[in-house]
Amino acid sequence: MNPIFIQFGPFSIYWYSIFILIALIIGIYLVIKEGKKHNLKADMITDLAFFMIPIALVCARLYFVIFHWDYYSANLIEIFYVWEGGLAIHGGIIGGLLYLLYFSKKYHINPLLLTDMIVISLFLGQAIGRWGNFMNGEAFGPATTLEHLESLHLPSFVIEGMNINNVYHIPTFFYESTACFIGFIVLLLYRRRKKLKLGELTSFYLIWYGMIRFFIEGLRTDSLMLGPIKMAQLVSIIMVILGIILLLYSYQKKKLYHKEEYHEI
């Protein structure tokens, strides 16, 4: 696949950047729309996004660079080449969450309100963003055969895109994108419940994404490693545990997902 969307002389715009931009625009729109239903003004959401998104992107890049420091220490300028790929979603989640906690404390908003709103957009953003990995020819699994890929009834362009250096690979990016999109649809429908508890949607995200990423990461060949351990699998286990704890906590509390509880100190 050609990773470049359009080129103007020496300047290039990469598909990776386009997909990230699309994911951000749609994600912010959905959060603003949901926020209006719960007395959160659009200005407040844009203020949150204005700082949280850059912080999340920087942390996603730093997370990736740290685990490839042997390479980047000798090529420091390439740390800034984010359009070529190399954003670790777990780093972005950590960075974004830290700023969200600061923001919620500053404006006296229950942080679970914000995370419940954001995780739906996050699922969709991840589903879209994985296609940037596809265009860059990354985030794929082990070698396989054309016959095996055809037996999975995958779109033909996906199969051909997985032909990297004349070797076909398992399209783990496609599996994760599909699983995230399913998570987005499920949360979108689940959110319509009248007796939704604060934290329920967040716990579902942590558990669902933690599980799918753990198994998909087992197939990937470009994992970030901590010694013999795949870092994404370790973080995924932590996410599932935190999700279960949050779910139990949410059901023990009597606080429902109502407007009047959204501005608690």
Sequence and secondary structure as in RCSB ss.txt:
>XXXX:A:sequence
MNPIFIQFGPFSIYWYSIFILIALIIGIYLVIKEGKKHNLKADMITDLAFFMIPIALVCARLYFVIFHWDYYSAN
LIEIFYVWEGGLAIHGGIIGGLLYLLYFSKKYHINPLLLTDMIVISLFLGQAIGRWGNFMNGEAFGPATTLEHLE
SLHLPSFVIEGMNINNVYHIPTFFYESTACFIGFIVLLLYRRRKKLKLGELTSFYLIWYGMIRFFIEGLRTDSLM
LGPIKMAQLVSIIMVILGIILLLYSYQKKKLYHKEEYHEI
>XXXX:A:secstr
   EEEEETTEEEEHHHHHHHHHHHHHHHHHHHHHHTTT  HHHHHHHHHHHHHHHHHHHHHHHHHTTHHHHTT 
GGGGG GGG    HHHHHHHHHHHHHHHHHHTT  HHHHHHHHHHHHHHHHHHHHHHHHHHT S  SEE HHHHH
HTT  HHHHHHTEETTEEE  HHHHHHHHHHHHHHHHHHHTT TT BTTHHHHHHHHHHHHHHHHHHTT SS  E
ETTEEHHHHHHHHHHHHHHHHHHHHHHS  BS GGGTT  
